[in-house]
């Protein structure tokens, strides 16, 4: 018999919070994959020009300045820079996927990997909140700080030798 059938895992051994964080990381992964796909499609000059023209002709009175800011930003970047955006999005998607899968599978290394990866982004998120505040940025930053605190507490909890050995690799 394997170890899981001889011991009954309780909520303290495998907290549901790890599953919630894993799902959160999966949602971020999927979002970044969509961003990468869009960025790679904007690499083509015709697709890029179609987007810029569509934004220029879009009639939105409430967000007119935002629309023109986006048009000027896109024109300044040009289509070639979207390859870099796509690559960066895929790299972050891979990191988030690794975190999420590791947490879902209850791997001890994933707890620390997520603490380090998520914690390293908090200073950047704090800077962004201070310089260009939005409620979404604040919510993401608070969620990430709570994830780091929670995972540090989980990772530092005492482990039984059988659980630590089976969840190590």
C-alpha positions as CSV (number, residue, x, y, z in Angstrom):
1,X,0.0,0.0,0.0
2,X,1.2,3.5,-0.6
3,X,1.5,6.2,2.1
4,X,-1.6,8.1,1.2
5,X,-3.8,5.1,1.9
6,X,-2.2,4.4,5.3
7,X,-2.6,7.9,6.7
8,X,-5.6,10.1,6.5
9,X,-4.5,13.5,5.3
10,X,-6.2,16.3,7.3
11,X,-6.7,19.9,6.4
12,X,-3.5,20.8,8.2
13,X,-1.4,18.6,5.9
14,X,-2.9,19.7,2.6
15,X,-4.6,23.1,3.0
16,X,-7.3,24.1,0.6
17,X,-5.6,27.5,0.3
18,X,-2.9,25.8,-1.8
19,X,-5.6,24.7,-4.3
20,X,-7.1,28.2,-4.4
21,X,-3.6,29.8,-5.1
22,X,-3.0,27.1,-7.8
23,X,-6.2,28.1,-9.5
24,X,-5.3,31.8,-9.2
25,X,-2.0,31.0,-10.9
26,X,-3.8,29.0,-13.6
27,X,-6.0,32.0,-14.4
28,X,-3.0,34.3,-14.7
29,X,-1.3,31.7,-16.9
30,X,-4.2,31.5,-19.3
31,X,-4.5,35.4,-19.4
32,X,-0.8,35.7,-20.3
33,X,-1.1,33.0,-23.0
34,X,-3.9,35.1,-24.6
35,X,-1.8,38.2,-24.3
36,X,1.1,36.4,-26.0
37,X,-1.1,35.2,-28.8
38,X,-2.4,38.7,-29.4
39,X,1.1,40.1,-29.3
40,X,2.4,37.6,-31.8
41,X,-0.5,38.4,-34.1
42,X,0.3,42.2,-33.8
43,X,3.7,41.5,-35.1
44,X,2.3,41.4,-38.6
45,X,2.2,45.0,-40.0
46,X,-1.3,44.5,-41.5
47,X,-2.8,43.3,-38.2
48,X,-1.1,46.1,-36.3
49,X,-2.4,48.7,-38.7
50,X,-5.9,47.3,-38.5
51,X,-5.9,47.5,-34.7
52,X,-4.6,51.1,-34.8
53,X,-7.2,52.1,-37.4
54,X,-10.0,50.4,-35.5
55,X,-8.9,52.3,-32.3
56,X,-8.8,55.6,-34.2
57,X,-12.3,55.2,-35.5
58,X,-13.8,53.8,-32.3
59,X,-16.4,56.3,-31.0
60,X,-16.1,56.3,-27.2
61,X,-16.8,59.7,-25.6
62,X,-16.1,58.6,-22.0
63,X,-12.7,57.2,-22.7
64,X,-11.5,59.3,-25.6
65,X,-8.2,60.3,-24.0
66,X,-7.5,56.7,-23.0
67,X,-8.1,55.6,-26.5
68,X,-5.8,58.1,-28.0
69,X,-3.1,57.3,-25.4
70,X,-3.3,53.7,-26.5
71,X,-3.1,54.6,-30.2
72,X,0.0,56.7,-29.6
73,X,1.6,54.0,-27.4
74,X,1.0,51.4,-30.1
75,X,2.3,53.6,-32.8
76,X,5.4,54.4,-30.7
77,X,6.0,50.7,-30.2
78,X,5.5,49.5,-33.7
79,X,4.7,45.9,-34.6
80,X,8.2,44.6,-34.2
81,X,8.3,45.1,-30.4
82,X,5.2,42.9,-29.9
83,X,7.4,39.8,-30.4
84,X,9.3,40.8,-27.2
85,X,6.0,41.4,-25.4
86,X,4.8,37.9,-26.5
87,X,8.0,36.3,-25.3
88,X,7.9,38.0,-21.9
89,X,4.2,37.0,-21.5
90,X,5.1,33.4,-22.3
91,X,8.0,33.3,-19.8
92,X,5.7,34.7,-17.1
93,X,3.0,32.2,-18.1
94,X,5.6,29.3,-17.7
95,X,6.5,30.6,-14.2
96,X,2.9,30.9,-13.1
97,X,2.1,27.5,-14.6
98,X,5.0,25.9,-12.7
99,X,3.9,27.5,-9.5
100,X,0.2,26.5,-10.0
101,X,1.0,22.9,-11.0
102,X,3.5,22.4,-8.2
103,X,1.0,23.8,-5.6
104,X,-1.8,21.7,-7.0
105,X,0.3,18.6,-6.7
106,X,1.2,19.6,-3.1
107,X,5.0,19.9,-3.8
108,X,7.0,21.5,-1.0
109,X,9.4,23.1,-3.5
110,X,6.5,24.8,-5.1
111,X,5.6,26.6,-1.9
112,X,9.0,28.2,-1.7
113,X,9.2,28.8,-5.5
114,X,5.9,30.7,-5.3
115,X,7.0,32.7,-2.3
116,X,10.2,33.8,-4.1
117,X,8.6,34.4,-7.5
118,X,5.5,36.2,-6.1
119,X,7.5,38.1,-3.4
120,X,9.9,39.4,-6.0
121,X,7.1,41.1,-7.8
122,X,5.7,42.9,-4.8
123,X,8.1,45.8,-4.9
124,X,7.3,46.4,-8.6
125,X,3.6,46.2,-7.8
126,X,4.0,48.7,-4.9
127,X,5.9,51.1,-7.2
128,X,3.1,50.8,-9.8
129,X,0.4,51.4,-7.2
130,X,2.2,54.5,-6.0
131,X,3.1,56.0,-9.4
132,X,-0.1,55.0,-11.4
133,X,-2.7,53.9,-8.9
134,X,-5.7,51.8,-9.9
135,X,-7.9,49.6,-7.8
136,X,-7.0,46.5,-9.9
137,X,-3.3,47.1,-9.2
138,X,-3.9,47.4,-5.5
139,X,-6.1,44.3,-5.5
140,X,-3.4,42.2,-7.3
141,X,-0.7,43.5,-4.9
142,X,-2.7,42.8,-1.8
143,X,-3.6,39.3,-3.1
144,X,0.1,38.6,-3.8
145,X,1.2,39.8,-0.4
146,X,-1.4,37.6,1.2
147,X,-0.2,34.7,-0.9
148,X,3.4,35.2,0.2
149,X,2.5,35.4,3.9
150,X,0.2,32.4,3.7
151,X,2.8,30.3,1.8
152,X,5.6,31.2,4.2
153,X,3.4,30.0,7.1
154,X,2.5,26.8,5.2
155,X,6.1,26.1,4.2
156,X,7.4,26.6,7.7
157,X,4.9,24.3,9.3
158,X,6.3,21.0,10.8
159,X,6.2,18.1,8.3
160,X,6.1,14.4,9.0
161,X,9.1,12.6,7.4
162,X,6.8,10.6,5.1
163,X,5.0,13.7,3.8
164,X,8.2,15.7,3.3
165,X,9.8,12.9,1.5
166,X,6.9,12.2,-0.8
167,X,6.3,15.8,-1.7
168,X,9.9,16.8,-2.3
169,X,10.4,15.9,-6.0
